[in-house]
Each structure stands twice: as C-alpha cells, then as structure tokens.
Amino acid sequence: MTTQEVLTKLQYILPHHTLSKMMSKLTHCENKIWKNLFIKQIIKHYGVDMNEALEQDINSFKSFNDFFTRELNPAVRPLTTTPNAIACPADGSVSQAGKINDGEIFQAKGKSFTATDLLGGDPARAEPFNNGIYTTIYLSPKDYHRLHMPLTGTLREMVHIPGRLFSVNTATTQSVPGLFARNERVAALFDTDAGPMALVLVGAIFVSSIETVWHGVVTPPSITSVRSWKYQENAPVLKIGQEMGRFNMGSTIIVLFGNNKAKWDSNFAAEKVVRLGEHIGDTLM
C-alpha cells in the first residue's frame, strides 16, 4: 500500500468536524504574533501573490482567516464582457468539466456521483440539470477564497447538506467514491436567463465554515439532516461577477446548468488553471 493510500484510508477514521472546529479557533485567533507567523508561513510555502490583494500589509489583518478571505484589487480580475458569457466563479484549477449523463457527474478515475445526491437527495431539485453540464473547480490554499456569480441570477433556494469533511485534493478525489456528494456542502439554486443554475460550495477537512452574502455563515453548526431555505418574495438578485459566498479555508465549487442551456469553452477542461471573472463558456439563448 502506498503512502497516499494510507493517508486516504486514515481520513475515514479521523474526527473531521472536531479537527475543523480546532482549526477554526486557530484561524480566528487575533494574537498578533501567532497570526502574523501563520500568515507569513502560508505566503512563503504556497507562493501567495500579495501584490494582487487589496490590502497587502499583513498587520492589517485581524486574524489568519481575515487574511485567507482577503479581498482582491478589482483591477487584477477583470470581468468578461463577451455577450452571453459565463464568468469563472473563482480562482483555482478545473478538476473536471463536462456533461451530466443521465444524472451522473464524473468525479475522477471511474468514480462518479449523482446530481440528486449532490443536491441533497431530492430528485425534483436535480431534474432540471439532467443531461446538462457541470464543472468542478478546486481552490488551493494560495487562491482567492471568495466566490462570485457566473451569471446574473435570482436566488430561489439554498440547501445545507450534512456530510463528512474529506480532503478535496486530487489524490483524495481519485480515491474516495462519491466524494463531493459525501462532504458537507451548501447548494444555492438560481434562476438565470439560461435557466436554472446551481452553485455548490463543498466543505473539506479544516474548512471551518461556508458563508453566503445573503445569509452569512451557514456552517457551522454542522447538522444531521438536510435543511433548506426558499426565497420567493424579495428574493436576492445577484449580478454576474458579484460576490456570492466564501470559504473560511479552501475547498471546491461545483457549477451546474441544464440541458442545452450552456456550453463550456473548448479549452475549459481538467487541470486548466482559471481566474475569477474570465470567460469559461457561453449560454445558449
């Protein structure tokens, strides 16, 4: 058994949520010596480009989490202006992008999961995306950790789905069956000019929380059953490129569109490095 196989199997027995709570306390600590040391180590180890940050002085961040969810200088991530364009929702790298075949979403190396499971187990919630398209974008520790709208949309439902908190790195994604439908996650479903769009924010080990701009922190607390919020009167409307949520520590966002509603660019594929706001596909109007 390889070292990576051992590390992956170890994740099955780790107390995921307990470890994430501990990490949350560390990352929200406001001790200046501790948080500055932590920030410097991450910048050095991962090669974080602070020249892109709106605030570049690490002393200005009250905690490590404040640094981790730092704002970017808007000038470094111009928003696509191509008509009917789908804008990239995050900095990161493409894990997968393709078609949802009869409700199945490809994960890696022969592994897949269903849109129904991903969205909390309700077939009616997943049905609009059957035979549509999806992409999975992984955010590494060096990336910007706020998430933005690929299209202008009106929020109609948010779903908080309980689960584990496996790592979402490449090795674990290739090893753990149905990973993204097993981890705790928050799904936001929007109505857009291209039909329904789902943005699924997937938690991971040491991700201390997921929040949205309209709700605030969604998790923690962790839960034991699916909970959802419906938005009818005064439903939030978010414009393309507008911030919609963030990871307090990093993870993965999954984007879903319906059948014949959108298409990805021909070069938008696994392992491609992407940047917030860039053109990644087009709606089929």
N, C-alpha and C positions, 0 to 999 in steps of 0.2 A: 504494500500500500504506500502510495506517495505521500509526501508531507502535506500537499494540498488536500488530498483525500482525507487525511487525518483531521486537518483543520476544519474541513467541511462537516465531517461527522460530529466533531466536537460541538458545532453550532446547534445541533439538535438537542443537546442536553444543557446548554447554557441558559441561565435565567435572563432572557432577553430584556424584559421590561425593567427588571431590577437594575441591570447594568446601565440601561438607558437613563433611569432616574438618577443614578450616581453621576453619570456623565453630565446630565442637566445641571446638577448642583455645581460641578466643576466649571462648566462653561458659562454659568451665570454669576460666578464669584466675581466680586468687584474689588478684590485685593489687587492693588496696582502692580506690585512686584510679580505676583503669580500670573495675572492675566497678560502682562506685557511679555513675560518669559514664554508663555504658551503661544502668544501671537507670533513672536519672533521665530520660534521653532517651526511653526507651520509655514510661515512665509519662506524660510530657508529650505525646509525639507521638500515642499511641493512647488517651489518656484512661483509663488503668488505674485502677480504683477500689480503692485500698489499704485503704479502710475495711472491705472485705469479707474481707481477709486475716487469717489467724490471727495472723501476725507482721507488723507494719506498719513497723517500723524497718528501713530498707534496710541499715543497718550490720550487722544480724544475719545477713544472707545471705552465705555464704562465697564465692559466685560468682554470675554472672548467671544461670546455669542453676538454681541454688538458688532464686533469686527467681522465675524463669519457671515452675518447678514448685511454687510455694508452695502451702501448704495454705489452704483457706478456713475461716473461722469456721463451724462446722456450723450455727449458728443462721440464717445467711443463705440456706441452701439446704435448706429442709425437704423431707423425702421424702414423696411422695404416700402417703396411707393408704387410698385408694379400693380396695375389693375388686377383684381381678383386674386391677389397673392395671399398665401398662408405664411405668416411670420413665425420664425422659430421661437418657441416659448421660453427657451433657456440657453445658457451656456452649457456645453457638455460634449458628449460624444454619442453617436447613434448606436444603440445596442442592436436594434432591429427596426425594419420598416417594410411594410408590405400589405398584403390583403388579408382580411378576416375571412377565412374559408369555412363556410357553414358554422359560424360561431366560434371557430378555433383561432387562437392567436399564437403564432410561433414565438417561442422563448429562445432556445438555443439547443444545438446538438440533439435533435429529435424530440425535444421537450416542448410542450405547449400547454395552454390553459384556455378556458372558455371566457368569452366576454360576459356571460351570465355570472360566473364565479367572480370575475374581476369586479363587477359592479354590485356585488352583494347578494347574489343568488336569486334575483327577480328576473325571470325570462322576459317580461314585458319591458323592463328597463333596458335590457340588452338588445331586444329585437330590432330597433332602428339602425343598429350598427352591423347587422348580419350582412356578410359579403361586402362590407365596406373596407376602409383602410385604417391602419394603425401605425404608430411609431412609438418606440421606447427610447428615451433619452436619459443617459446616465450623467449625473453631476458628480465630478470628483471633488476632493477637498480643496483644490485650488480654484474652483469655479465660483462664479457669482451665484448666490443661492436664493435669489428671488425669481419668481415665475410670472410670466406675462401672457397676455392673450394672443393666440394665433390669429383669431378673427374677432370682430365685434360680435358680442353675444348677450342675450338676456338670460340670466340665471333662472332655471326652473326647479332644480332640486340639488341638494348636497347630501351625500351619503357618507357616514363614518362606519367603516367596516373593521371589525376586530381581527386580530391575527398575530402571528409571530413577528419577529424582527430579525430575520436572517440578513446577513450582508447582501448587498446587491452588486458586488464587484463581479467582474467577468467570470472568474473561476467558480464562484458560488452559483451564479446564474446558469452555468453549464452543468452544474451538479445536482441542484435541488429541484425536483419536479414541481411545476406549477408555482414557482417562487413568488411571482408578482400577485397571484391570487391567494397566497398564503399569508403574506405580510400584512400588517395593519396598514390601512390606507384611507384616503379621503377622495371621493369622486365628486366632481362638480359637473352637472349636466346643463348645457346651454342650448338655446335656440339661436341659430345664426341664419344668414341669408343662404347658406349652403346646407340647411337642415340641422339636425341635432349634432352636437359636438360634446364629447366627454373629455375632461381633463382629470386624470387620476394621479394623485400625489401619493407615492408609495413610501412608507416608512422603512427604516432599516436599523440594524444594530447601532446604538449610540445616537440615533436621531431622537433628540429629546422632545421635539414637538413639531406639529404641522399646523400652520395657521393660514387663514384666508383674509382678504381685505374687508369683506363684508361681515365676517363673523368674529374675527380674532382667532385666538388659539382654539383649535378643535380637539387636538390630542396632545398632551394628556388632558383629562384622565383616559386611561385605557378602558375598554368596555368588553362585555361578554356577548352582546348581541348587536345586530345592525341597528343603527338609528339614522333617521333622515329628517331633512327639513324641506318643506315645499315652499316655493316662492311664487305667489300669484299676484296679488295687489302690491304695487310699488316694488316689483322685482328689480334687483340690481341690474343695470346695463353697463357692461364694461367694453371699452373700445379696444380695437386691435392695438397691441403694443402696451396696453395698460397693465400695471402690476395686478395679479390676482391672488398671489399667495407666496409663501416662503417655507423653506425647510430650516429649522433650527438644528443645524448639522445637515450633512448632504444625503441625497438619495436619488430617486428616479421619478420622472414624469412620463405618463403614457397618454397619448392623444388618439382619440377615435373619431372617425367620420363615417357617415352612412354610404350605402351602395350608390355608385355613380354620382356622388356629390363632390368629390375632391380627388386629386391625384398628387403624388409626390414627384419632385423633380427627378430626372433620370439618374442624377449622381447622388441622390439622397439615399444612402444605404448604410449598412452596418459598418462600424468603425470610423465613419466620417466625423471629423471634429466640426461642431457647429457653434454659432454665436447668436445670441439673442437678437431678434428683430430681422435677421436675414431671410431672404426668400427661400423657402424649402418645398413649396408646392403651390398648386392653384385650385381654386374652387371651380366646379363645372356648373356654370349658371345657365 
